[in-house]
C-alpha cells in the first residue's frame, strides 16, 4: 500500500503560533533554499509529494512552483495568507482561496485540485468551507485533524477518508493520521509530532494503519523543519517549543522514513480510492 507524502510549503514566519507577533516584512525569506533541501531528499528516494503551497510563496517565487511541477510533484493549495479558516468570513475565505489557486495555477501551469487549511483550521465552526472549496473547483481536502487541540481539531471526526456532500458537488476529505489506542486518539506523522516522538513510533503507526486497518496514511513536513539555522522569533514558550524543538533530528528521521515507507502524492492516493466505498458524511 502506498502512503501519501505532503509538504506544507510556507516560510518559517508564516506559522500560526507566531501570528500577530512577527512582522513578516522584517524577516528575510528562507523558503526557496529550504525547499531545495527537501527536493534533494525526495530525489534521492525517488519519491514524489504533494506541495500544499501558500499563495504568497507562488506570488513571490513562481519559478519554485514551476520547478516543483516540472519535477512531477503535485501542486495543491494552502491558502494565500496562512490565516485560520474559522477566523475568516465566508467571503474572505472565498477570496483568499481563489487568489491562491489562481497564483498557483499560473505559476505551475497545472490544475490545482487539493486544499489544506492553515493549521488544519476547517472545524465544525466553518462547515461552509467545503461548499466554497467545491465551488472553486477543488475535489479533495486534507484539513481535518480528528483530535482535540488548542488551535483546531474535531475529536469525534472520522479517522479515514470520507465524502462531504455540498450543493456544488461532493468533496473527498482525507484526515490527518491518528492511532486509536486505549479509547484515545494519538496524532502522529507530521510537524511537531514527527519531530518530538520517536521515529519508531511513526513508522509503526503507518504500518499498523496500513496492515491492521487497511487504510493509507498522509504524513506532512514543512521546509523550515529542516532549517536549524532559521532566525529565532519571539513568542510564547508554547510557540517556541512547537517551532524549534526537534529540528536537528528532522532530516535524519525523514531520510529513514523515505527509505522505510513507499510514498506518492496525496492526489494519487485519493485516485486509488473507490468513491462508492467512501462514507458520505455531513460536516457540521
Buried (B, 14 or more C-beta within 10 A) or exposed (E): BBBBBBBBBBBBBBBBBBBEEBEEEEBEBBBBEBBEBBBEBBEEBEBBBBBBBBBBBBBBBBEBBBBBBEEEBBBBBBBBBBBBBBBBEEEEBBEBBBBBBBBBBEBBEBEBBBBBBBBBBBBEBBBBBBBBBBBBBBBBBBBBBBBEEEBBBBEEBBBBBBBBBBEBBBBBBBBBBBBEEEEEBBBBBBBBBBBEBEBEBBBEBBBBBBEEEEBBBBBBBBBBBBBEEBEEBEBEEEBBBBBBEBBEBBBEBBEBBBEEBEBBBBBBBBEEBEEEEBEEEEBE
